[in-house]
Amino acid sequence: AIGFFTLISGHSVIEHRWWYFAQIFLSIPLAVAIYTVGTWKTKNLKSLYCFVFGFVVVLSFLMIMSPAANIDNAMFSPNTNWRATPIASELQAQTILDHYDGMSKSDRYYADRLSYFGYNTESFCKEIAGRDLASMEGDLVLIRDAILEGPFMFFSSIYKLDYNLEDLVDATGFRRIYDSGSVCAYL
């Protein structure tokens, strides 16, 4: 109830942790329910064992493959999983910021990571939402391949672009000045 109602009301009390506690506590009634359903109108122990085993295997598979538990494989949830760790070429792209004194803009996740290292970086979520990059003129724009290819952190949720961001950047008049393989810089 704590995890559910705080999520609905918009008050955060680290609801993800409460969900794990709920799974632990609700496993006991689930086990009783599985046993009750398995023994209902069944006198054969072999069919009971097969039912319980099959139910546990299916439930385990679903829990292991859920987006919360399986963050590195998007096969079952291609629109909800986003990569939450920078790769080497994204970290190396910080070198361009060592030679740039102005404001840089990037997606929320990357901007937060760069700000942590002391770079003057902001998120361009508002500009992406409005599809208007003209307000970023004069700023260094860092675009990761991760946001072009799949879901990424957008404001405080997960979003997948439904348009080609590179075409919008080119149409706005930005020029590519750097490409590390996974991050392109536009000015």
C-alpha positions in Angstrom: 0.0 0.0 0.0 2.9 2.4 0.8 4.5 1.9 -2.6 1.3 2.0 -4.5 -0.5 5.0 -3.0 2.6 7.2 -2.8 3.2 6.6 -6.5 -0.4 7.5 -7.3 -0.4 10.6 -5.1 2.9 11.8 -6.5 4.7 11.7 -3.1 8.0 9.8 -3.3 9.1 7.7 -0.4 11.5 5.5 -2.5 8.6 3.4 -3.6 10.9 0.9 -5.5 12.3 -0.3 -2.2 8.8 -0.8 -0.8 7.9 -2.9 -3.9 10.8 -5.3 -3.1 9.5 -5.7 0.5 6.0 -6.3 -0.8 7.3 -9.0 -3.1 9.0 -10.7 -0.2 6.0 -10.5 2.1 3.5 -11.5 -0.6 5.5 -14.6 -1.5 4.0 -16.4 1.5 0.3 -15.9 0.5 1.3 -16.7 -3.1 2.9 -20.0 -2.1 -0.3 -20.9 -0.1 -2.5 -19.9 -3.1 -0.4 -22.0 -5.5 -0.6 -25.0 -3.1 -4.3 -24.5 -2.7 -5.0 -24.3 -6.4 -2.7 -27.2 -7.1 -4.4 -29.5 -4.6 -7.9 -28.4 -5.5 -9.7 -31.5 -7.0 -6.3 -33.2 -7.5 -5.2 -36.3 -5.7 -2.2 -37.0 -7.9 1.0 -35.7 -6.3 2.9 -35.9 -9.6 0.5 -33.4 -11.3 0.8 -31.1 -8.2 4.6 -31.1 -8.4 4.5 -30.4 -12.1 2.0 -27.5 -11.6 4.0 -25.9 -8.8 7.3 -26.4 -10.6 5.9 -24.9 -13.9 4.3 -22.0 -12.1 7.5 -21.2 -10.2 9.6 -21.4 -13.4 7.2 -19.1 -15.3 7.1 -16.6 -12.5 10.9 -16.6 -12.0 11.4 -16.0 -15.7 9.0 -13.1 -15.7 10.7 -11.6 -12.7 14.2 -12.0 -14.1 13.2 -10.5 -17.4 11.3 -7.5 -16.0 12.8 -4.1 -16.9 13.6 -3.4 -13.3 15.8 -6.5 -12.9 17.2 -6.8 -16.5 18.8 -3.5 -17.3 21.3 -4.7 -19.9 19.0 -6.6 -22.3 16.1 -4.8 -24.0 14.8 -7.9 -25.9 11.6 -8.1 -24.0 11.2 -4.4 -23.2 12.7 -2.4 -26.1 10.8 0.8 -25.3 11.3 0.9 -21.5 14.9 0.0 -20.9 17.5 2.7 -21.2 21.3 2.3 -20.7 22.2 3.9 -17.4 25.9 3.7 -17.6 28.3 5.7 -19.9 30.5 3.8 -22.2 34.2 4.5 -22.8 33.7 6.7 -25.8 31.1 8.8 -24.0 33.6 9.4 -21.2 36.3 10.3 -23.6 34.0 12.8 -25.3 34.4 15.0 -22.2 37.7 16.1 -23.6 36.0 18.5 -26.0 34.5 20.2 -22.9 38.0 20.8 -21.6 38.5 23.1 -24.7 35.1 24.8 -24.6 34.3 27.6 -22.1 30.6 28.2 -22.9 27.4 26.4 -22.1 26.9 22.8 -23.3 23.6 21.0 -23.6 22.9 17.3 -23.7 20.3 14.8 -22.7 19.4 14.8 -19.0 21.4 11.7 -18.0 24.6 12.8 -19.8 24.2 16.4 -18.7 23.9 15.4 -15.0 27.0 13.2 -15.3 29.0 16.0 -16.9 27.8 18.6 -14.3 29.0 16.2 -11.7 32.5 16.5 -13.1 32.3 20.3 -13.0 31.4 21.1 -16.7 28.8 23.8 -17.4 26.2 21.5 -18.9 22.4 21.6 -19.0 19.7 19.4 -20.2 18.0 20.1 -23.6 14.7 18.3 -22.7 12.5 21.4 -23.3 14.1 21.9 -26.7 13.6 18.3 -27.7 10.0 18.3 -26.5 9.2 21.5 -28.5 11.3 20.4 -31.5 12.8 23.9 -31.4 16.6 23.9 -31.2 17.0 27.6 -32.2 17.2 28.7 -28.5 20.4 26.7 -28.2 22.3 28.7 -30.8 25.8 29.4 -29.5 25.7 26.4 -27.2 27.7 23.3 -27.7 25.2 20.5 -28.2 26.3 16.9 -27.3 24.1 14.2 -28.8 24.7 10.6 -27.8 23.9 7.7 -30.1 22.0 6.1 -27.2 19.3 8.8 -27.5 19.1 8.4 -31.3 18.7 4.7 -31.2 16.6 3.9 -28.2 14.9 5.1 -25.0 16.6 7.7 -22.8 15.9 9.7 -19.7 13.7 12.6 -20.7 12.8 15.0 -17.9 12.2 12.4 -15.2 10.7 9.6 -17.3 11.8 7.4 -20.2 11.2 8.5 -23.7 12.0 7.3 -27.2 12.3 9.8 -30.0 9.7 9.5 -32.8 11.7 11.8 -35.2 15.3 12.1 -36.4 17.1 14.4 -34.1 20.2 14.7 -36.3 18.0 16.0 -39.2 16.5 18.6 -36.8 20.0 19.7 -35.7 21.2 20.0 -39.3 18.1 21.9 -40.3 18.6 24.4 -37.4 22.1 25.2 -38.7 24.4 23.5 -36.3 27.6 22.0 -37.6 29.2 18.8 -36.4 32.6 19.6 -34.9 33.3 16.4 -33.0 32.5 12.7 -33.2 33.8 10.2 -30.7 31.8 7.3 -32.2 29.0 7.5 -29.6 28.8 11.2 -29.0 28.6 14.0 -31.6 29.2 17.6 -30.7 27.5 20.4 -32.7 28.1 24.1 -32.5 
